[in-house]
Amino acid sequence: MHFSTFSTENRARCESEEGFAHKLNDWDMNKWMVAACGELGEAANKMKKLNRVGETKKFNKGKTEEQLTGDLLLELGDAVIYIDLLAQRLGFDLEYIVRAAFNQKSIEIGCSHCLV
């Protein structure tokens, strides 16, 4: 999968009647950011539960470490989905943003690994 394919399908599903029927511009950037942060919060909650593995099962609702890890991965994926929609709402391409941030950090730390 490529970023551009993902972004195209992500927006199409978001706006489609068979998807969420939610036009990208119906929300401002603040609402998209809150949605992304909400998913990261849910991921943090899964991580909290993973940290409890081995201590007690009382608070993990009987879920195994593998199940909690699977839940965490899905929440991280949901966060990326919202971050992509936020980027699109701002008129930016997710691939461009990730490349620019990655390369800037590489330059900052003196690392030769850069994305072209």
Secondary structure, 3 states (H helix, E strand, C coil): CCHHHHHHHHHHHHHCCCCCCCCHHHCCHHHHHHHHHHHHHHHHHHHHHHHHCCCCCCCCCCCCHHHHHHHHHHHHHHHHHHHHHHHHHCCCCHHHHHHHHHHHHHHHHCCCCCCC
